[in-house]
Amino acid sequence: MPRMTQPTHSTQQATVSTELYFDFLCPYAWRGVELAAVLKAEGEAFTLRHYSLVEGNHAENAKELTWRVTEQSLDAPDGDGYMKYLKPSLRAFLASHAAALQGEAAHWAFTLALFRAHHERKEPLTDDTIQAAAQEAGLDLNAFAAALAEEAARRAELRAELDAAREVGVFGTPTYVLPTGEAAYYRFETLTREPAQAREWWTLYRTVLTSEAGIGTIKRAKNRPPRRA
């Protein structure tokens, strides 16, 4: 697997931190963020980044990027198919950027709270769910509301991150970009919050990603499910 150049927006952080691209829609990203949170508590450095699955999978972007999620209205009618996820995902992204203005710890707390609400408790990505996640994360709710009200600024921040993700070549979530430049999508089927297990899985991921074997794809055969203990 080729080594990749870090996007310019995070060159300084990338020297010490692994970048983690995620979308709140994705259960695999939820498990990947949970794993990173465990490792972060153990001293590993991760930086949260956003990637839009709606934008990445939009039919108009198959050959050239022409449809941008940041240009869509939160008041638009609900779409069909994959487009039904447009407004929930955009709403969550803008809220995530608003939370990030209160610092790294606040951003992680909000991200975990919203992921758990959506994927663990099966709550929709509505304004009410987002507000509850902000409260659970201990955010300053007045500052959070003020940041959300500056919608144009939050959209610009999101667009910059989506541009950076495109430079890396992100196509799915979670995608990790190691400090040394290697980057890959990892489809987590299992959740862990146990430090030793998280460390084992992260070591395995990095070993495969940095191996001279250049492994590009691992996909289980349909009739061979993973063995469970």
C-alpha positions as CSV (number, residue, x, y, z in Angstrom):
1,M,0.0,0.0,0.0
2,P,1.5,3.3,-1.0
3,R,2.5,5.9,1.5
4,M,0.5,9.1,1.2
5,T,1.2,12.8,1.7
6,Q,-0.6,14.4,4.6
7,P,-3.1,17.1,3.7
8,T,-1.7,20.6,4.3
9,H,-4.4,21.6,6.8
10,S,-3.0,19.3,9.5
11,T,0.7,18.9,8.7
12,Q,1.8,20.1,12.1
13,Q,-0.6,17.8,14.0
14,A,0.1,14.9,11.7
15,T,3.7,14.6,12.9
16,V,2.4,13.3,16.3
17,S,-1.2,12.4,15.7
18,T,-3.2,9.8,13.7
19,E,-6.1,11.5,11.9
20,L,-9.5,9.7,12.0
21,Y,-12.0,10.4,9.4
22,F,-15.6,9.6,10.3
23,D,-19.3,10.1,9.5
24,F,-21.9,10.0,12.2
25,L,-24.1,7.8,9.8
26,C,-21.6,4.9,9.9
27,P,-21.7,2.2,12.6
28,Y,-18.2,1.1,11.6
29,A,-17.0,4.7,12.2
30,W,-18.7,4.6,15.6
31,R,-16.7,1.5,16.6
32,G,-13.5,3.0,15.2
33,V,-14.0,6.2,17.2
34,E,-14.7,4.2,20.3
35,L,-11.5,2.2,19.8
36,A,-9.5,5.4,19.3
37,A,-11.1,7.0,22.4
38,V,-9.8,4.0,24.5
39,L,-6.3,4.3,23.0
40,K,-6.4,8.1,23.5
41,A,-7.0,7.6,27.2
42,E,-3.9,5.4,27.2
43,G,-1.8,8.2,25.6
44,E,-2.2,7.5,21.9
45,A,-2.8,10.7,19.8
46,F,-5.8,10.9,17.5
47,T,-7.3,13.9,15.7
48,L,-11.0,13.8,14.7
49,R,-11.8,14.6,11.0
50,H,-15.0,14.5,9.0
51,Y,-15.8,12.7,5.8
52,S,-19.3,12.8,4.2
53,L,-20.5,9.5,2.9
54,V,-23.5,11.3,1.2
55,E,-21.1,13.5,-0.8
56,G,-18.7,10.7,-1.5
57,N,-21.4,8.4,-2.8
58,H,-23.5,11.0,-4.7
59,A,-24.1,10.0,-8.3
60,E,-23.1,13.4,-9.6
61,N,-19.6,13.0,-8.2
62,A,-18.9,9.7,-10.0
63,K,-16.5,11.4,-12.5
64,E,-16.0,14.9,-11.1
65,L,-16.8,16.6,-7.8
66,T,-19.8,18.8,-8.6
67,W,-22.3,18.1,-5.7
68,R,-21.3,19.4,-2.3
69,V,-23.0,18.6,0.9
70,T,-22.0,22.0,2.3
71,E,-24.2,23.7,-0.3
72,Q,-27.4,21.9,0.6
73,S,-30.2,23.3,2.7
74,L,-31.2,22.0,6.1
75,D,-34.7,22.9,5.1
76,A,-34.8,20.9,1.9
77,P,-37.5,18.2,1.5
78,D,-36.4,14.7,2.5
79,G,-34.8,12.9,-0.4
80,D,-35.1,9.3,-1.5
81,G,-32.6,6.5,-1.2
82,Y,-29.2,7.6,0.1
83,M,-30.3,11.2,0.0
84,K,-32.6,10.6,3.0
85,Y,-29.4,10.8,5.1
86,L,-28.4,14.2,3.7
87,K,-30.0,16.5,6.4
88,P,-29.3,14.3,9.4
89,S,-25.6,13.9,8.5
90,L,-25.1,17.6,7.6
91,R,-26.8,18.6,10.9
92,A,-24.5,16.4,12.8
93,F,-21.4,17.6,11.0
94,L,-22.2,21.3,11.7
95,A,-22.8,20.5,15.3
96,S,-19.6,18.6,15.6
97,H,-17.7,21.6,14.3
98,A,-19.6,23.8,16.8
99,A,-18.6,21.5,19.6
100,A,-14.9,21.5,18.4
101,L,-14.7,25.2,19.2
102,Q,-14.9,24.4,22.9
103,G,-11.6,22.4,22.7
104,E,-10.4,18.9,21.9
105,A,-11.8,17.2,25.0
106,A,-15.2,18.7,24.4
107,H,-15.2,17.6,20.8
108,W,-14.4,14.0,21.7
109,A,-17.0,14.0,24.4
110,F,-19.7,15.3,22.0
111,T,-18.6,13.0,19.2
112,L,-18.9,9.9,21.5
113,A,-22.2,11.1,23.0
114,L,-23.8,11.6,19.6
115,F,-22.4,8.3,18.2
116,R,-23.8,6.4,21.2
117,A,-27.1,8.1,21.0
118,H,-27.5,7.3,17.3
119,H,-26.0,3.8,17.1
120,E,-26.3,2.4,20.6
121,R,-29.6,3.8,21.6
122,K,-30.9,4.1,18.0
123,E,-31.9,7.7,18.3
124,P,-32.3,9.7,15.0
125,L,-29.8,12.5,14.2
126,T,-32.3,15.3,15.1
127,D,-31.8,18.7,16.7
128,D,-33.2,17.2,19.9
129,T,-30.7,14.3,19.9
130,I,-27.8,16.7,19.1
131,Q,-28.8,19.0,22.0
132,A,-29.0,16.1,24.4
133,A,-25.6,14.9,23.3
134,A,-24.2,18.4,23.8
135,Q,-25.6,18.4,27.3
136,E,-24.3,14.9,28.0
137,A,-20.8,16.0,26.8
138,G,-20.8,18.9,29.3
139,L,-20.7,21.6,26.6
140,D,-21.4,25.2,27.3
141,L,-24.8,25.2,25.7
142,N,-25.0,28.9,25.1
143,A,-21.6,28.9,23.3
144,F,-22.7,25.8,21.4
145,A,-25.9,27.5,20.2
146,A,-24.0,30.6,19.2
147,A,-21.5,28.5,17.2
148,L,-24.3,26.7,15.5
149,A,-25.9,30.1,14.6
150,E,-22.7,31.0,12.7
151,E,-23.7,28.4,10.1
152,A,-21.7,29.8,7.2
153,A,-18.5,29.5,9.2
154,R,-19.3,25.9,10.3
155,R,-20.0,25.0,6.6
156,A,-16.7,26.5,5.5
157,E,-14.8,24.4,8.2
158,L,-16.6,21.3,7.0
159,R,-15.9,21.9,3.4
160,A,-12.2,22.4,4.1
161,E,-12.1,19.0,5.9
162,L,-13.9,17.3,3.1
163,D,-11.4,18.8,0.6
164,A,-8.6,17.4,2.8
165,A,-10.2,14.0,2.9
166,R,-10.4,14.0,-0.9
167,E,-6.6,14.8,-1.1
168,V,-5.9,11.7,1.1
169,G,-8.3,9.6,-1.0
170,V,-10.8,8.8,1.8
171,F,-13.8,6.7,0.5
172,G,-15.2,5.1,3.6
173,T,-15.3,5.5,7.4
174,P,-13.4,5.1,9.6
175,T,-10.2,5.9,7.7
176,Y,-7.1,6.4,9.7
177,V,-4.1,8.4,8.4
178,L,-1.0,7.4,10.4
179,P,1.6,10.0,11.3
180,T,4.0,8.3,8.8
181,G,1.5,8.9,6.0
182,E,-0.1,5.5,5.5
183,A,-3.9,5.6,5.3
184,A,-6.6,3.0,5.1
185,Y,-10.3,2.3,5.7
186,Y,-11.0,-0.3,8.5
187,R,-14.4,-1.9,8.7
188,F,-15.0,-2.6,12.4
189,E,-17.6,-5.4,12.9
190,T,-17.0,-5.5,16.7
191,L,-17.1,-2.9,19.4
192,T,-14.6,-2.8,22.1
193,R,-14.0,-0.4,25.0
194,E,-11.5,-2.7,26.7
195,P,-7.9,-1.2,26.7
196,A,-5.9,-4.4,26.1
197,Q,-8.2,-5.6,23.3
198,A,-8.2,-2.1,21.7
199,R,-4.4,-2.1,21.8
200,E,-4.2,-5.5,20.2
201,W,-6.6,-4.5,17.4
202,W,-4.8,-1.2,16.8
203,T,-1.4,-3.0,16.6
204,L,-2.8,-5.5,14.1
205,Y,-4.2,-2.6,12.0
206,R,-0.9,-0.8,11.9
207,T,1.1,-4.0,11.2
208,V,-1.1,-4.8,8.2
209,L,-1.0,-1.2,7.0
210,T,2.7,-0.7,7.2
211,S,3.7,-4.2,6.1
212,E,6.1,-4.6,3.1
213,A,3.5,-7.1,1.8
214,G,1.5,-4.1,0.6
215,I,-1.9,-5.7,1.5
216,G,-4.5,-3.6,-0.1
217,T,-7.7,-5.5,0.5
218,I,-8.9,-8.1,3.0
219,K,-12.5,-9.3,2.6
220,R,-14.1,-12.3,4.2
221,A,-15.8,-14.9,2.0
222,K,-19.6,-14.7,2.3
223,N,-20.0,-18.2,3.8
224,R,-17.0,-17.9,6.2
225,P,-18.1,-15.7,9.1
226,P,-15.6,-14.7,11.6
227,R,-15.0,-17.2,14.4
228,R,-16.5,-16.1,17.7
229,A,-15.0,-17.1,21.0
